[in-house]
Amino acid sequence: MSERALILLTGATGYVGGRLLQRLQEDGRRVRCVARYPEYLEPRVSAGTEVVRGDLLEPDSLHGALHGVNTAYYLVHSMGDAEHFEEKERFSAHNFAHAARREGVRRPPSRRTSPRGRR
């Protein structure tokens, strides 16, 4: 089991991220989810899926979340925050990219890494 690639998923409490989480779990993938409020996500994950607390607006909260990750999906948005959402988007994306580089994430997701090889 430890030989399977670890996938990190952000945004799993949202519509798109939730659907991707379901598909990854159905496919038997190793998944770790980062959530600002893990207690909202934990009831929706399979036994083998990890849920860790992290806030993309707080870079220190991401330490270790991406450790050992092969592929990472960034599926979050700050549009629910009416004020300064574009600035928050940039800051979140920057924090995520920096943490991924620091932890040595091997490759970003692409169409070719989608579950079940679908495009």
Secondary structure, DSSP 8 states (H G I E B T S, - for coil): -TTS-EEEEE-TTSHHHHHHHHHHHHTT-EEEEEESSHHHHGGGS-TT-EEEE--TT-GGGGTTTTTTEEEEE-----TTS-TTHHHHHHHHHHHHHHHHHHHT--B---GGGSGGG--
